[in-house]
Amino acid sequence: MSNADRNTPGVNRNPSEEELASMSQEQLAELGAKLDDVDIIFRRNRWPEKGTKAEKRAARQISFWFALSGVSGLAFLGVFLFWPWEYRMPGEEGYNLYNWATPLYGLTFGLAILSIGIGAVLIAKKMIPEEIAVQQRHDGPSDAVDQKTTVALLRDAYDTSTIGRRSMIKWSAAFGVGTFAIASPIALAGGMVKNPWAEGDNSPLWTSLWTPSYEGETIYLRRDTGRIDDIALVRPEDIDAGGMETVFPFKESWRNDSYKLLKSFRHEYSPVMLIHLRSSDAARVTKRQGQEDFNYGNFFAFSKICTHLACPTSLYEQQTQRLLCPCHQSQFDVLQYARPVFGPATRALPQLPLAVNEEGYLVARGDFIEPLGPAFWERPNYRERQS
């Protein structure tokens, strides 16, 4: 719209509060278009005649998609809450049900989102009046008149779409969007359903697979050869000076139990970095108070789980003696009890006490003395845990 159009004498571009209050919705919508410099070139209602078969068919199509969204949202809730999700080995009873858990999460949740989107698109294509408009662009905030007329324009779009008199569409949309709104936070809230402290001192956040099942149990250091049933235990001579290897826990009670052997590799707190320092580097080590005897000679073992957000700190720089987390670039100094020296991590990597048994294998001389992984609200600091 040109400047001449904007100054058309017949258009009051600054009506008073009383004038605005006396205007009809149609007049407010027309004023809003003029204030926004909008020229409506073409406009036609989709259904000028009420109650035609084509109109009812369009309403049923829209209602179908919103109803499908609601059903999909309910299905997601059912699958998330009741479908078997705990790990099962191939061939084990319940494996097929477990194997379908994640695909069903994605299928039901995705279908709920998709159905809402299709329903909204169909409303725009089949209910909102056809319109061709040209608008000039303007910068700056909207004044009170613009705000009031914008509300009128939105209300006009709702009324002319005829959605207001279509109960089937309104109820199906409420069902679909409402169910989806309930289902969306379930994944976030799902972790709060279970009490993480139900087992007291044996709760998952306090323990790991490195925790002995009974007093005096031997926990070996085991390497991953790629075969679950291959029990490859580690001796000191297996790692050259300056080398590092990721090791996992092994208990004799797990032998011939494929599930527990696999779990020892897959559990989030299982990986431990076993580092064999050169003698020149070992001479420069600063040990943490209370952990002075956790090493075995020049062998040191630290949890591989970053104390920032639980990524694997798998990059070992032999020259600088630093462990790097590739996710957020935290760095830990091996010569100073793996304390963080760079990046967002604020706590040292927990250290595993080591020993060599009578068979010559490296074993854990005890459990970690502090929780593994990132911080949590109830986590005590290091000295509290020691006492």
N, C-alpha and C positions, 0 to 999 in steps of 0.2 A: 504494500500500500504506500502511495506517495505521501509527501508532506502535505500536499494539497488535500488529499483524502483525510489525513489525520486532523485537519483543521476544518472539516466540513461543518457548515453552520448548523445543520439539522441534527448533529450528534452532540449531546452533552457529555463531554469526556470527564467531567468532575462533578458528578451528582452529589448532593448532600446526603446525610444519613437518612433524613426523612424520605427523600426521593428513592434511595436504594430500598428502603423498607416497603415502599409502595409498589415496587416493580414486581412483575410476575417472574416465574422461573425462566420463561421463554425470553422475556425482555432482558433479564440479567445475562442469559447465555449469549444473546445477540450483542449486548454491550461488551461482554468479556472478549468476544471475538474481535470487535472493533478496537478495543484497547490493546489487544495483542497484535494488532496489525495483521489480522487473518482475513483473507478473502476466501469465502466458501464458494467455490466454482460449481460444485455439483453435490447434491445431497438427496438420498432416497431411502425411505424405510425399507427394510428387508421384507416385512410382511404387512403391507397396507391393509390386507383383508385378514381378519382374525379367524382362527379356527380351521384353516385349510389343512388338507392332508399333508402337504409338504412341510408346513409349519410344525405340525405335530411330530412328523418324522424327524425333523431337525432337533426338536426338543428331546425326543427319546434318545437320539445319538449322543447328545451332550450329557444327558442324565446317565447313560450307560457308562461313559468313561469316568465320570465322578464316582459312580457306584463301584466300578471296578477298582478305582483307587482306594476306596474304603475297604473293600474286601481284601485287597493286597496288603493294606496296612494292618488289618486284623491278622492276616496270615503271617506277616512278619512278626507281630507280637507273639503269636502262637509258636512259631518256629524258634524264635529267640529264647523264649521262656521254657519250652518243654521238649524241644528236639534234642536227642543225645548229641553232646558236643565233646565229651572226653575222648582222648586219643585211643584208637584201637589199631592193633597191628593187622596187616593184610592176612586174611584167613581167620582172624579172630571173630568171635560172635559179636555182632553189632558193628562190624567194620563198614558195611555198606551204608548204614544209617549215618554213622559218623562222617563218612566221606561226602555225603550230600549236605552236610550242615552249612558249610560256607557258601556253596552255590545257591542254596535256598535263601540264605540271608540276602545275597545280592539280587536274586531274581525277584523276591517279593518286595523288597525296599525299592529297587529300581522300577518295577512295574507301577508302584504307587506314585512315584515322582512322574513317570512318563504319562500316566493316565491323567493326572492333574494338568500337565502341560497340554495334552491333546484337547482336554475339555475346555481349557482357556482359549486355545486357538480356535476351536469350533464356535465358541461364543462370539469371538471377534469376526469370524467369517460368516456366520449364519444369523446373528442377532443384532450386533451393532450396525446402525444404518451405514449404507455406502456413502462415502464422502470423499471429495477431492478438495483440498484446501491449500492455499499458499500463505506462508507466514514470513514476515520480515524478522530478522534476528535483532534482539536488543540486549544490552548488558545491564547489570545492576540488579539490586533487590527489588522485590515486588512491594507495591504500597497496599494499603488497606482495601482499596477498591478492587485491585487485581486479585487479591486473596478471596474476596467475597464472590466476585464473578467467576473465579476458577472453580469454587465449590459448586456454583450454579451450573457450570459447564459439565462437571463430572456427574452431577445429579441428572442433568438433561440426558447425558449419554446413557445413564442407567435406565431412565424412564423410557427413552426411545428404543432401547434394546428389547423392551418388553419382558425382561427378566423378572421384574417385580410381580407379574401376574402368572408366573410359571412355577408353581409349587414343586413340581417334580424336579426341575433343575435346581431350585434353591435347596431342597432337602438333600438331593444327591451330592451337591457341591459341599454342603455343610458336613455330610457324612464322610466324603472323601478327604477334604482338607482337614477336618477335625481329627479323623483317625490318623492321618499322616502326621499332624502336629503332636499327637500323643506318642506315635511310634518313633519319631525322630530322636528324642532324648533318651530312649530306652537303652541304646548302646552305651551312652555315657553313664546312665544310672545303673546299668547292669552290674558293674563292678562293685556297687555299694550294697547289692542285695545280700551278699555273703559277708558274715562277720570275719574280718581277717585275723582277729585275735581269739577266735573260738578255741584254739588249741593251746592257749597260754604261751609258755616259753617255747613250745614246739611249733608255733605258728609260722607260716611260710616266709614272712618277712624277717624272722629271726634266724631261720635255718636254711640250709642248702643240702645238696647231696654230699657235701664234704662233712656234714654233721654225723658223728658216729651214731649208729642205732643202739649201741650199748657201750658201757665203759670198757675201754681196752680194745675196741674193734680196730683192725688194721684197714686203713684206706690207702690204696696204692695210687700212684700216678700212672696214667695210661695214655698212650698216644692213639690217635685215630688213623687207622690204616685204610679206611674206606669199607671195611667189612665188620659188621656189627659183632659177630661171634669171634673175631680175632682179638684175643686178649694180649696186647703188646705192652708189657710193663716196662718202666723206664729205670735204667741204671745210670749212675753218675757218668760212667765212661761213654754213654751214648751221645752226649752233647759236648761238642768241642768248646774250648774257652772262647768267649765272645759270641756264643750262639744263643738262640732263643727258640723254644718250641712250646706250642699250645698243648696242654695236657688236660686230662679229665679224670674224675674220680672212678675208682673201681673197688667194689667190695666182693669178697668171696661168695657171699650169699646171692649175688647177681649172676654168677656163672650159670650158663645154660638157660637163663631167663631172658629171652630176646627183647621183651618189652622193657625191662629195667636197664638192659645194656644200651638199648636205643635211647631211652630217656636220659641216661647219663651223658650222652652226646648232645641231646636236644634241649635239656633244661637250661633256662636263661642264665643261671648262676654257676653253671658247671665249669666253663672255660677258665683256665689258669695259665698264666705265662710263666714258664720255667726258664730262668736266665742263668747262664753260666758266665760269670764275670771273669775277665782276665785278672791275674794277680795284681797288676798295677792299678787296675780300676777298683778292685775290691779293697785295696789299702786306703782308698779315699772315701769309703762308704760312711755316711752318717746314719746311725740306726735310731729308730724311733723309740722313745721311752716306753718300756714295758715289752718291747719286741727285740731286745738285744740278742736273744738266742734263737730267733726264728729262722735264720739261714742255716744251711748245712755247708760249711766251708765257703766256697765261692758261689754256691747255688742259692738263688733267691727266687721266691715264687709270689706273684701278685695276681689278684683277681683281674681278669681281662675286661670286666664290665666297668665302663666309665662311670664315675660318681656324679656326672652331670645329668645325662639322660639315657644311660644304659647302652650306649653304642659300644662295639668292641674296639678296645684300644690296641689294635693289632699291628701297628707300625713301630718297629724297634730300630732306632738309630744307634748303631754300634759305636760310632765315633763320639757322639755327644752324650750317649747313655740316656736317651730320652725315649719315652713311649708316647706315641701320637695317636689321638683319636681322630679319625678321618671325618666324623660327622660335623663337629663344631670346633675342631683344631685345638682342643685342650692338649697340653703337653705335661708329662710327668717325669720328674728326675729320678732315675733308678738309683743313683748314688745317694739320694736323700729320701729314703724310704718311699719312693714313688709319690712324692708330694707334687701338687700342681704348680707349675711355674709359668704357665701361659694358658689363656683361654678361659671359658666360663666355669670350668670345674673348680670347686673350692675345697674338696677333701681329697686326701691321699687315697690311693688304691689300697684296699685291705691286703695284708700280707698273710700268707699261709705258712705256718711253722712246718719245717722239714726235718726229716731224719732218714737214716738208711737202716733197714732191718737186717736181721741175721742172714737173710738170703742175698743181700746186696742190692735190694731194690729201694728206690726212693719212695718214701711214704709220707703221709701227712702226720705230723707229730701231735696234732690236735686240730680242732675246728678253728675257723676264723673267729676272732674275738670281737668283731663288730659286724653289723649288718652289711650285706653286699648291695651294690647298685646305688641308684640315686637316693637322695634324702626323702624322708616322709615325716609327717607331723610328729609321730610318736617316737621318732628315732632319737635316742640319747646321743650326747657327744661322746667322744672317745673315752674320756676320763670317767664319765658316769658309767659307761659299760664296763670299764675295768673294775670299778668298785662294786 
